[in-house]
Amino acid sequence: MSDAELVIRPFEPGDETTVNRGFNEAFGLERSLDEWAWKFPPSAPGRLVMLAEIGGELVAHYAGMPLRFSIDGREWSAAQIVDVFSTRAARRGFTRKGVWVRTVEAFFDAFGRSGRASLLYGFPSPRPLRLGVLQLGYDAVEPQPIVYLSRTPAAASASRRRHLYRAELAADWEPRLDALWRRVRADYPVAAVRDADRALHRLAGHPTVRYHRFLILPRLGREAVAFVAFRCDAGRCRWVDLLWDHRHPGALELVNHLSGGLAAQCGAELEELWLNGDPAGQARLEARGFVRSEVPGQVVMVARAFDPALDVAALAGRVYLTMADADLV
């Protein structure tokens, strides 16, 4: 392969079908174009997607889902890296800087160093992780292991404090999340911003997946003190996202109770969640029958920063992570 044959460029409208087909072929899936469009909604500056082509054929793809990320009170433009793949054609004539590495570097230049996404993070599979550490700075912060908690529904228990709280179904657009995030953000000093906009884009409108979303309020109060989103299918009840005011442990007890009820309704054999960066929540859930173990697939989080004012070392061991911070749940 010669450099003259290789074209690396940002996504352009009209690439949708080719990109989605390439994703399905790379991962052996059957994702619909509707789901692709939900995952990558249009934006005025353009989607955060970089493509590599040889002779007009898509051979590598590197994409990001934009979001805002909070680090010790300051918000940054960020992107979660997703849908990373390359084909066999991209690996022919592999050199120290192969097609995939050059595609990633083009993404870094176009979207990272430009300021559109000053922080990038993701959950690479083993091969991209090894290559990323060797050539792309994926170890700018030590790869973060995932706190994975699970239990069988039979192991569930709850305290009476849950009766001091009530649950309401959350809307697609839920402005009460903005107020909740403002009140609890000090409990999550390093985290993706979890406000109404984030919930709308991450947890609403999926063409096939239904998320069960609840706001938790004091029995006699009107301000939300917790938010949770569940996904129940394939024999599992997963806590996709969780946000709670640590001054209200009874709210977490009610979330725990809701999980057991949903698991029973859908016949789930397992309840599970990720919960990095919340040792208080982890301890309370372990007291309710959840057990920490190795996360399936040996998933880790990696991150890169492109603004010199952003201290990526601040992420080490402090990032709040739930399954909502990944893209396949």
Buried (B, 14 or more C-beta within 10 A) or exposed (E): BEEEEBEBBBBEEEBBEBBBBBBBEBEEEEBEEEBBBBBBEEEEEBBBBBBBBBEEEBBBBBBBBBBBBBBEEEEBBBBBBBBBBBBEBBBEEEEEEBBBBBBBBBBBEBBBEEEBBBBBBBBBEEEBBEBBBEBBBBBBBBBBBBBBBBBEBEEBEBBEBBEBBBBEEBBEEBEBBBEBBEBBBEBBBBBBBBBBBBBBBBBBBBEEEEBBBBBBBBEEEEEBBBBBBBBBEEEBBBBBBBBBBBEBBBBBBBBBBBBBEBBEEBEBEBBBBBBBBBEEBBEBBBEBBBEEEEBEEEBBBBBBBBBEEBEBEBBEEBBBBBBBBBBEB
